[in-house]
Amino acid sequence: MSRTLRALVILLLVASCGGGDYSAPRNLDDACAIVRERPHYTRAFRAAERKWGVPMPVQMATIYQESKFIGDARTPFQYSLGVIPVGRQSSAFGYSQALDGTWDEYVVATGKSRARRDSIDDATDFMGWYMAQSRDRLGIPMSDARNHYLAYHEGRTGYLRGSYNSKAWLMRVAGEVGQRAVIYEAQLVNCRAAR
């Protein structure tokens, strides 16, 4: 085999080993369109709903807010002097934008050492695990997307302290998450793809 052909074969093998398709579904405002386009999302949402009790629309609204359904989403870079990159705003990554420390807690608690934040199955299971703890420790009903989002964003300790009360932008965003969950729920009732 010639060197050129060998190099081309190696290049194609390396390129094919690249990541999966982490792009967002086309229409994020229509829950039925999302689950029709990505049927494996439905399986992941339903599995987390059965295991942890978190309704599918609450999961979907939270993922919409956190990553816009982009599997390898990361926080933006921070810059020193406006031009020198000094790292990302946080370690949040994946569909659920789970922080490194919280993800590590989840892995230890569930024994899922192979779980990945860029897997929709693992991300929804993580969110279910986190929200089930918020229900148990904070008394937040599973259908309350707004307050689950506040506890998710601020952490349970921050939620207990009410740290979100001084953040008008976060209160607005949490309200939007709650509204989106209601809209997604109404849409899912009317589409066969989610059943």
C-alpha positions in Angstrom: 0.0 0.0 0.0 1.4 3.4 -0.9 2.2 6.0 1.8 -0.5 8.3 0.4 -3.2 5.7 0.4 -2.2 4.5 3.9 -2.3 8.1 5.2 -5.7 8.6 3.6 -7.0 5.4 5.2 -5.7 6.5 8.7 -7.2 9.9 8.2 -10.6 8.5 7.3 -10.5 6.1 10.3 -9.6 9.0 12.7 -12.3 11.2 11.2 -14.9 8.5 11.6 -14.0 8.1 15.3 -15.0 11.7 15.9 -17.9 12.4 18.2 -21.5 11.7 17.6 -24.2 14.1 16.3 -24.6 16.6 19.2 -26.6 19.1 17.2 -30.0 20.4 18.3 -33.2 19.2 16.8 -34.6 21.6 14.2 -37.8 22.9 16.0 -37.2 23.4 19.7 -40.5 25.1 20.2 -42.5 22.0 19.4 -42.1 19.0 21.7 -43.7 16.7 19.2 -41.2 17.7 16.5 -38.3 17.1 18.9 -39.4 13.6 19.8 -40.3 12.7 16.2 -36.9 13.9 15.0 -35.0 12.1 17.9 -37.1 9.1 19.0 -34.3 8.0 21.3 -34.9 11.1 23.3 -38.4 9.8 24.1 -37.0 6.6 25.4 -34.5 8.5 27.6 -37.2 10.8 29.0 -39.6 8.0 29.7 -36.9 5.9 31.4 -36.0 8.8 33.7 -39.8 9.5 34.3 -40.3 5.9 35.3 -37.2 5.6 37.5 -37.3 9.1 39.2 -40.8 10.4 38.7 -39.8 13.6 36.8 -42.4 14.3 34.1 -41.1 14.4 30.5 -42.1 18.1 29.9 -40.1 19.2 33.0 -37.0 17.3 31.7 -37.4 18.8 28.3 -37.9 22.3 29.5 -34.8 22.1 31.7 -32.7 20.7 28.9 -34.0 23.4 26.6 -32.9 26.1 29.0 -29.6 24.5 29.9 -28.2 23.4 26.5 -30.9 23.9 23.8 -30.6 20.1 23.3 -26.9 20.4 22.2 -25.2 17.3 23.6 -21.7 18.7 23.9 -22.7 22.2 25.0 -20.2 24.1 27.2 -20.2 27.5 28.9 -18.5 30.3 27.1 -14.8 31.3 27.7 -13.9 34.0 30.1 -11.3 36.6 29.0 -8.7 38.6 30.8 -8.3 42.1 29.5 -11.0 41.3 27.0 -8.8 39.2 24.7 -6.8 36.5 26.7 -8.9 33.3 27.2 -8.5 32.2 30.9 -10.9 29.3 30.9 -14.6 28.6 30.8 -17.2 30.2 33.1 -17.8 26.8 34.8 -17.3 23.1 34.3 -20.9 22.7 33.1 -21.1 20.3 30.1 -23.6 18.3 28.0 -27.3 18.2 27.7 -27.9 18.8 31.4 -25.0 21.3 31.9 -24.0 19.3 35.0 -21.0 20.6 36.9 -18.0 18.3 37.4 -18.5 18.0 41.1 -22.3 17.3 40.9 -21.7 14.8 38.1 -19.1 13.0 40.2 -21.7 12.8 43.1 -24.2 11.3 40.7 -21.7 8.7 39.4 -20.8 7.6 42.9 -24.4 7.6 44.1 -25.7 5.6 41.2 -22.6 3.5 40.4 -22.7 4.5 36.8 -19.0 4.9 36.2 -19.4 4.9 32.4 -22.1 7.6 32.4 -21.4 10.5 30.0 -22.9 14.0 30.1 -23.1 14.1 26.3 -25.4 11.1 26.3 -29.1 11.9 26.5 -29.8 8.7 28.4 -27.3 9.6 31.1 -28.2 13.3 31.2 -31.9 12.6 31.7 -31.0 10.0 34.4 -28.8 12.6 36.1 -31.6 15.2 36.0 -34.0 12.7 37.4 -31.6 11.8 40.2 -31.0 15.4 41.0 -34.7 16.4 40.9 -35.7 13.4 43.0 -33.3 14.6 45.7 -34.8 18.1 45.4 -38.3 16.7 45.9 -37.1 14.7 48.9 -35.1 17.4 50.6 -36.9 20.5 49.6 -40.4 19.3 49.0 -40.6 20.5 45.4 -43.4 18.6 43.5 -42.0 16.8 40.4 -44.4 18.8 38.2 -43.0 22.2 39.4 -40.5 23.0 36.6 -39.9 26.5 37.8 -38.8 25.6 41.3 -36.9 22.6 40.2 -35.0 24.8 37.8 -34.2 27.3 40.6 -32.9 24.4 42.8 -31.0 23.0 39.8 -29.3 26.3 39.0 -28.6 27.5 42.5 -28.0 24.1 44.1 -30.2 22.9 46.9 -28.4 24.9 49.6 -28.7 28.1 47.5 -32.4 27.3 47.0 -32.9 26.9 50.7 -31.2 30.2 51.4 -33.3 31.9 48.7 -30.2 33.1 46.8 -32.3 33.3 43.6 -34.5 36.1 45.1 -31.7 38.7 44.5 -31.4 37.6 40.8 -34.2 39.0 38.8 -32.8 37.5 35.6 -32.9 34.0 37.1 -36.4 34.5 38.4 -37.4 35.4 34.8 -35.6 32.4 33.3 -37.1 30.0 35.9 -40.6 31.4 35.0 -39.8 30.7 31.3 -38.8 27.2 32.1 -42.1 26.7 33.9 -44.1 28.1 31.0 -42.1 26.0 28.5 -42.9 22.8 30.5 -46.6 23.7 30.4 -46.4 24.2 26.6 -44.5 21.0 26.1 -47.0 19.1 28.2 -49.9 20.4 26.1 -48.1 19.5 22.9 -47.1 16.0 24.0 -50.7 15.2 25.0 -51.7 15.7 21.3 -48.9 13.8 19.6 -48.5 10.1 19.2 -44.7 10.2 18.9 -44.4 10.8 22.7 -46.5 7.7 23.7 
